[in-house]
Amino acid sequence: MTNINLAIVYYSSTGTNHQLAKWAEEGAKEAGAEVKVLKVAETAPQAAIDSNPAWRAHVDATKDVPEVTLNDLEWADAIIFSIPTRFGNMPGQVKQFLDTTGGLWFNGKLVNKVVSAMTSAQNPHGGQEATILSLYTTMYHWGAIVASPGYTDPVTFAAGGNPYGTSVSVDQNGNMVEDVQAAVKHQAKRTATVAEWVKKANQ
Ligand SMILES: Cc1cc2nc3c(=O)[nH]c(=O)nc-3n(C[C@H](O)[C@H](O)[C@H](O)COP(=O)(O)O)c2cc1C
């Protein structure tokens, strides 16, 4: 069992990445981690949200989920991100939040954070791998340690085989196409375990 603080930081317009975050929470808690599920602040105009009933409904349904702060990043030994693709890249909301971490970075507070990422897209080849890699680029600059799932467990194959991080396709009705729950939980446990190793090595 691990003894680490793990933040699950997600952005979601229509609920997919919130669900991935909840599954990651289950896996991390089973691994013994102290877990916070935190959303990235919405920056889109209300008119844009209102134009999509599924987006409006999700924003309303998750209004009580706390927004991630810089203090949460400092608290965390490990961070799992879950973000949808936007043209093969991270959503602007996530980039905007990451761009507020300059002070933590300057003071060395993000070094050796163990990080891992998950994503979703409308299409299996619509940018899932690229989106995760776009996020990892920032992680490398932080001096974080990327704990990708690789092929460390057969559950990855059943989930579509993305070794960079669990990813899922979403159909026109917003339903997940692949069954990724086990892969998400494995990724969360692995992230917690690697964070435990790093924490012990630094003691
Ligand atoms: C501006 C925008 C760009 C998108 N670009 C892509 C894309 O390039 N490829 C793709 O497969 N899906 C794309 N999507 C679909 C989203 O990735 C999909 O709606 C999302 O993964 C659902 O996650 P959520 O329910 O957590 O919001 C795009 C959606 C938006 C709004």
The ligand as an ORCA input file, in Angstrom:
! r2SCAN-3c Opt
* xyz 0 1
  C     -12.815     22.364    -30.357
  C     -12.845     20.871    -30.366
  C     -11.891     20.179    -31.054
  C     -11.917     18.785    -31.095
  N     -10.973     18.143    -31.830
  C     -11.051     16.812    -31.971
  C     -10.130     16.139    -32.820
  O      -9.232     16.746    -33.413
  N     -10.253     14.796    -32.928
  C     -11.226     14.080    -32.299
  O     -11.288     12.869    -32.465
  N     -12.104     14.699    -31.458
  C     -12.043     16.047    -31.300
  N     -12.941     16.685    -30.481
  C     -13.902     15.881    -29.699
  C     -13.545     15.860    -28.221
  O     -12.248     15.401    -28.004
  C     -14.543     15.043    -27.420
  O     -15.756     15.736    -27.466
  C     -14.049     14.863    -25.989
  O     -13.016     13.919    -25.990
  C     -15.122     14.442    -25.019
  O     -14.568     14.553    -23.716
  P     -15.391     15.214    -22.506
  O     -16.729     14.508    -22.508
  O     -14.601     14.939    -21.283
  O     -15.540     16.692    -22.767
  C     -12.925     18.071    -30.424
  C     -13.890     18.793    -29.685
  C     -13.854     20.174    -29.658
  C     -14.909     20.908    -28.878
*
